[in-house]
Amino acid sequence: MHISLIAHGCPLPATSPAQWVPWWSFTKTVLASTALTLVRDGLLDLDEPLAEGPFSLRQLLRHEAGLADYSELADYHAAVARHDPPWSAESMLQRLDATRLRYEPGNGWRYSNVGYLYVVRLIERSTGLALEQALQQRAFAPLGLAQVRLARTSADLQTVNMGSAARYHPGWVYHGLLVGPLGEAAVFLDCLLRGDLLPDDLLQQMQSVRVLGGPIPGRPWTAPGYALGLMQGPAEDGLLLSGHTGCGPGSVVAVYHCTQGERTATCAVFATDEQEGVVEAEVVRQLSAAVALGGSSGHA
């Protein structure tokens, strides 16, 4: 298990070699942040209907757009397991019957990677840039992050810790798979939620949460919710977590921030061949210790 911890804005040098890891669905937090910089600059509106359907950017970012998800397709999982070449995005959307909304936008909640594929298309259309260029220009460069990359081919994962999924093709992640040092994931979230990328009003909207229910068996959430590209809610020890968990073949990553009074901490944990709940519980343990100490921090 690899851990990167930032407390009160101060990371310590790593005690183990830096390692590139897949960011999995923490990529959604980066995509949401990038889209919100376009809202900040007047290039997008959070609540206007989009060309992709009768839903808004806000509804896409909070999984309230009525869209299904390709993880529901048995053929998808079988193709990934066989190490087949990824389907084209249009083929995937056709197989899913993606234009058929599963509920009226805004009147339900359903986790959807397809929604974030539409966010990617919106970012590219609004900036006139390929996704990686847009992310570098709007999200990473302003925060001084230089090592994160968008993986497009299996060769792009050769230096990435993929656990038991060394033959995985990143094209199966239709909204894109970011890879990079675990510490840069922690820095990104810490800077984002400390206000270094978005103005206060937009950051508050980003953290406006839809509560999804009660405790999840085997996981530390007591009242999980989803905001704009952020999983957010209280954990068993009372900490309010904000960030994202991501899982894919062979590994899990969880990146979360919490605030307690004037104390803040951000923790990223990566583990191969492990369960989401185990990795999230380690995040909670690390954050609880960090805010209790009032600002000491470290890496392992």
N, C-alpha and C positions, 0 to 999 in steps of 0.2 A: 504494500500500500504506500502510495506517494502522497505527501501532504505539503501544501504551501499555505502559510498563514501570515496575515497582515493584521497587526493590532494598532489602533489609533494612527493609521496611516504609515506605519513604520515596519517594513519587512526586514528580516535578518537574512544574511547569506545562507544559502542552502547547505545542509550538511551532507547531502548526497548529490551525485552528478545531475545536472539539468537533463531532462528527458522530454522529447516531443511526444505528445499524446493526442488522440482524437478528442475533440471537444464535443462531439455528438450534438445533443440538443441544446447545449449551452450556446451553440451557433445561433439559436433563435433569439437569445438575449442580444447578441451582437446585431442581428438583422433588425430587431425592433428598435434598438438604439439608433441605428443608421437611418431607418425610416423616420424616426422622430427628429433627427437633425434636418430632414427635408421639411417636416412640419415647422420646425423652428425657423427655417429660412423662407417660409412662405411658398414652397414649391408643392406641398401636399396639404390636404385637409384631413383631419382625423375622421370626420363624420360624413363626407360626401360619398355617394355611391360610386363604385368603381366600374371600369370597363369589363372586368372579369365576372361581374354578377351584381345582384341587388344587395350588396353589403358594403360596409365601409372599412377603411384601414383599421380603425379601432376594433371592429368586430373580428377582422382577420387576426390581429395581434393577440386578442383575448380568446381566440377559439370559439367565437360566438356567431360565426358566419353561416352556419348550417351545412358546412362541408363534411363529407366523409373523409376517411383516411386510407391510404393504400396498405397500411399494416393489416387491414381487414381482409386482404386478398390472400387466400391460401397459396395461390400460384406465385405470388410475390415471395413468400417465405421459402417456397420450394426452389424457386429460381436462385435466390441468394445462397441457399444451402448447397446447390449444385455448382456454384461459382459461374453461373451463366453471365454473359455480357448484360449490362443493364438495359432495360427497355428504354425507348425514347420517352420523354416526358409526355408527348401526345398519346403514345400507346398506353402508358400507365393511366392517363386521365380517361381514355376511352374504356379500358377494362373496368375502371372503377365507376363508370357512369357519373363522372364528377360534376357534370352540369346539373344533375338532379339534387336539389338541396334536401337535406334530411329533416330540417325544421326551418321555420321562418327566422331569418337573421335577427339576432338579439333576444330570441325567446327560448334559448337553450344553450347548452355547452357540450362540445365534443372535440377532443384533442385532434388536430388535423395538420399533418405535415403538408398537405396540399395547400392549405391556407398560407403557409410560409413560402411555398413555391410561388404563389401569386404575389407575396410581398417582395420576393426577389425580382420578379418581372416588373413590379412597380418601381423599385429602386433603379433598375437599369433603364427603364423608360424615362424616368424623371431626371436622371443625371446624364444620360447619353453615354454611360460608361459600362464596361463589363463589371460584373459583381465584385470581383477581387479588387479592381481599381477603385470602385466606389467605397468599399469597406476600408481600404488603406487610406483614402483621402479624407473620409468623413468620420471614421471611428478609431482607427489605430494610430495614424500619424499625429492627430491632435493630442493623444495621450502618451506619445513617445514609445509606442510598441512597434517593433520592427521585425519580429521573428514569426508572426502568425501568417499562415498560408492557407489557401483554399486548395484542397486535394481534389484532383480531377481524375487521375488514373491510378491504377494499382502501383505504378512506379513511384507515385508521390507519397506512398505510405511505407516505402522501404526503410526509412530511418525513424518511423513512428512506432511506438509500442502498441501493437494491436492484440496482445495477448495470444489467444489461440486462433485468432482470425487473420492470420498473416496473408491469406489469399483474398481478403475482402476487397471489393471494388467500390470506391467512394461514389461512383455514379448512381448507386442505389439510394443515396440520400438526395432527394430531388431538390431540396432547398439549399444544398451545398454542405460540405463537411469541412469545417475549419480544423486545422491541426497546428500545434505549437507547444511551447513550454507550458507546463501546468502553472508556473508562477505568473505568466503573462495573463492567463485566464483570471487569476486572483486580482492582479493589478487592474485589469479592465473593469471588473465589477466594482472594485473598491473605488476607483476614480469616478465611475459612472454614478454610483449611489452617494458619493460625497459631493456631487455637483460639478464635476470638472468638464462635462460634455454638454449637458442640457440645462436650460434655465429652470429655476425653481418651479414655476407653474407647470411646465411640461414634465418635469421629473415627478411631481405630485400626481399628474395624470397617469404617468407610466406605472405608478404604484397603486392606482385605484383598482381594487381587487374584486373579483367575483368569488365569493365563498362557495366551495363545492361540496361541503358536507362535513361529516365527523371524522374520527380517527381512521387511519388506513392500517389494517393489520400488518404487522411486521415492519412498519415504517414509523418514524418519530413524529409525524404530523398529528396535531390534535384537531385542527380545523383548516385543512388545506384549501388554498385558493389559487386563482390565476389572475394575474394582472396583464400588462402589455408586454409580453415576452418575458415575464417573470413568474416563477412559481413562488407563492408568498403565503405565509400563515404562521401561527404559533406552533412551536414544538413542545415536546413533553416537559421540558424544564422551564417553559415560559418564555424562551427567547422567540422573538419574531424574526423569522428567516425570510430573506428575499434573494432570489437567484435562480438557478436552474439545475436540475439533474438531467444527465444524458446517458443513455445506454445504447449499446449496439453489440453486434457479435463480438464476444471476447473481452469486453471491458465496460466499466461504468465510471463516469466522472460526475462530481457534484460540486458546485461552486456557489457559496452563499455568503451573505453579508448580514450582520445584525448590529443594532445600536442599543445601548443600555445607558441612559443618561447621556453623559458626554463621552462615553467610551464606545468605540466602534471596532469591529473586527470583521475580517473577510477570510474565508478559508476555502481552499480548493483541495479536494481529495480525489485521487485516481486509483483504481484497483482493477486488475485483470481477473476475469472469471469469478466475479463476486456479485452479490445481490444488491439492488438499489438501496434497500433498507439498511444494510450493513454499512455501506459507504455514507449514506446520509447520517446515520447514528454517529459515525466518527467525526463528521463535520460538526454536529451538535456538541460533541464532547470537546473538540478543539475550541469552538467558539465560546462555550461556557467557561472554559479555563482562561481564555484570553481576556474576556470582559471582567472576570473575577479578579484577575491580576492587575487590571487597569492600565494595560498598554504594553506589557512585555510581549514579545513575539518570537517566532522561530519557524524553521522549516525542518522537515524530516523526509 
